Amino acid sequence: MRSSTSFQLQRRQAGTRQRTEPNWADLAVELKKPGVTLLILWEEYRETTHPEGLQSLL
Protein backbone atom coordinates (compact mmCIF):
# COMPACT_ATOMS: atom_id res chain seq x y z
CA MET A 1 0.00 0.00 0.00
CA ARG A 2 1.30 3.43 -0.90
CA SER A 3 1.79 6.19 1.56
CA SER A 4 -1.08 8.68 1.71
CA THR A 5 1.46 11.50 1.48
CA SER A 6 2.25 10.57 -2.13
CA PHE A 7 -1.35 11.31 -3.10
CA GLN A 8 -1.94 14.54 -1.24
CA LEU A 9 -4.14 16.94 -3.15
CA GLN A 10 -3.30 20.57 -3.53
CA ARG A 11 -6.04 22.31 -1.65
CA ARG A 12 -7.47 25.65 -2.63
CA GLN A 13 -9.66 27.93 -0.68
CA ALA A 14 -13.33 27.19 -1.29
CA GLY A 15 -14.86 29.35 -3.99
CA THR A 16 -11.59 30.18 -5.76
CA ARG A 17 -10.71 29.23 -9.33
CA GLN A 18 -7.35 28.43 -10.88
CA ARG A 19 -8.20 30.25 -14.11
CA THR A 20 -10.24 33.31 -14.77
CA GLU A 21 -13.57 32.69 -16.44
CA PRO A 22 -14.37 34.20 -19.81
CA ASN A 23 -16.78 37.07 -20.14
CA TRP A 24 -19.85 34.98 -20.95
CA ALA A 25 -21.85 37.95 -22.26
CA ASP A 26 -19.14 38.82 -24.81
CA LEU A 27 -18.90 35.17 -25.79
CA ALA A 28 -22.65 35.01 -26.44
CA VAL A 29 -22.46 38.12 -28.64
CA GLU A 30 -19.58 36.68 -30.66
CA LEU A 31 -21.38 33.37 -31.15
CA LYS A 32 -24.36 35.17 -32.67
CA LYS A 33 -22.21 36.51 -35.51
CA PRO A 34 -22.47 34.57 -38.78
CA GLY A 35 -19.73 32.01 -39.29
CA VAL A 36 -18.45 32.15 -35.71
CA THR A 37 -18.26 28.89 -33.78
CA LEU A 38 -17.11 28.00 -30.30
CA LEU A 39 -14.21 26.11 -31.87
CA ILE A 40 -13.04 29.22 -33.72
CA LEU A 41 -13.24 31.33 -30.56
CA TRP A 42 -11.37 28.69 -28.57
CA GLU A 43 -8.62 28.47 -31.18
CA GLU A 44 -8.23 32.27 -31.12
CA TYR A 45 -8.07 32.20 -27.32
CA ARG A 46 -5.51 29.41 -27.33
CA GLU A 47 -3.29 31.19 -29.87
CA THR A 48 -3.30 34.43 -27.90
CA THR A 49 -2.96 32.85 -24.46
CA HIS A 50 -0.56 29.94 -25.10
CA PRO A 51 1.01 30.35 -28.56
CA GLU A 52 3.64 27.65 -27.85
CA GLY A 53 0.98 25.09 -26.95
CA LEU A 54 0.65 23.04 -23.81
CA GLN A 55 4.41 22.74 -23.38
CA SER A 56 4.48 26.30 -22.08
CA LEU A 57 2.36 25.22 -19.11
CA LEU A 58 4.75 22.52 -17.90
C-alpha positions in Angstrom: 0.0 0.0 0.0 1.3 3.4 -0.9 1.8 6.2 1.6 -1.1 8.7 1.7 1.5 11.5 1.5 2.2 10.6 -2.1 -1.3 11.3 -3.1 -1.9 14.5 -1.2 -4.1 16.9 -3.1 -3.3 20.6 -3.5 -6.0 22.3 -1.6 -7.5 25.6 -2.6 -9.7 27.9 -0.7 -13.3 27.2 -1.3 -14.9 29.4 -4.0 -11.6 30.2 -5.8 -10.7 29.2 -9.3 -7.3 28.4 -10.9 -8.2 30.2 -14.1 -10.2 33.3 -14.8 -13.6 32.7 -16.4 -14.4 34.2 -19.8 -16.8 37.1 -20.1 -19.9 35.0 -21.0 -21.8 37.9 -22.3 -19.1 38.8 -24.8 -18.9 35.2 -25.8 -22.7 35.0 -26.4 -22.5 38.1 -28.6 -19.6 36.7 -30.7 -21.4 33.4 -31.2 -24.4 35.2 -32.7 -22.2 36.5 -35.5 -22.5 34.6 -38.8 -19.7 32.0 -39.3 -18.5 32.2 -35.7 -18.3 28.9 -33.8 -17.1 28.0 -30.3 -14.2 26.1 -31.9 -13.0 29.2 -33.7 -13.2 31.3 -30.6 -11.4 28.7 -28.6 -8.6 28.5 -31.2 -8.2 32.3 -31.1 -8.1 32.2 -27.3 -5.5 29.4 -27.3 -3.3 31.2 -29.9 -3.3 34.4 -27.9 -3.0 32.8 -24.5 -0.6 29.9 -25.1 1.0 30.4 -28.6 3.6 27.7 -27.8 1.0 25.1 -27.0 0.7 23.0 -23.8 4.4 22.7 -23.4 4.5 26.3 -22.1 2.4 25.2 -19.1 4.7 22.5 -17.9 
